[in-house]
């Protein structure tokens, strides 16, 4: 795996400079375990959508989440997923139109009763990012989302998808003036902790590479 990461570390700076809408053939998405209260058919669609989301396939993920919502009208997490595709934390802040679309999706999620406290927590956290998006700056809302995800992680420390999305919220709210790279190190620590159980996960290695995409942090990616 080390040679794989070493090869991938080279182009990551380019990824951050351009819109990288990835497309993925069926069956090449890796393995994701994100349980919801949705029907089995919708769960299958949701799981594929999350895998696409972690793979930066935002348009494909959005369609898959939308399909899950159509399959199960009582699946709030499908709408949460649509809202996540408009956020894309590591990519670039959402445009005004994207923010409007994401806000509408998270409102639909909130209007669909969640069946578990975990689902409600995910929805409430993302709702903080879209709250007052017309008037509140991106950094303030991203910080609110990150703090909410930290609380979810504290509540569900053994839930790997919670940990992964928490790490993603950190990477989506970096302080570029912090030369200690404290947030990047924290995200890498979280991700490396779940990596042994998620070797085929489409997001873990991807996010580790992004968290350690700095000359003085590159060695942190090697455990993967």
C-alpha angles and dihedrals in degrees: 000000000000094000089050092055093044090056093047095048091070100066099036093095088058091051089059092053100054140042103265107193101178124205122205134198117232113271095025099091103095124225129313128177109195109147120201137171091251122120116276092256093050090044090058091052091044093051091052090047092053090050090052090047091053088048092055091248092137100163093046091045091050091054092047092049090048090051090052090052090051091049093050117023089189094060107105093175090067088064090044087056092052089052090050091055089060093050100052094176101199094043114058135306111280118261121241091266092047091049090052091050092047093048091052091050095050089048088056089050091051091049091055110076112245116227097208137039089236092058091047090050092053091049095046092049094053091043087064090059093053096039111117091351090161093062109019120076122247096247093055092050093044089052091051090051093048092051091049091050089050089058092049090050090051089052095045105028093157094052106101096197090052089052092048094049090046090054089048091053089054093050089049092057106044125159103228090193093061104096091185089068089217095163094047090051092049092050092047091050092052093047096045088053092060097036097089089059094042107044091142096043113125095218110038100071090035091057094041088058091051094046091052098040092124126094094240093047101044093100090062088070094057097083086067 
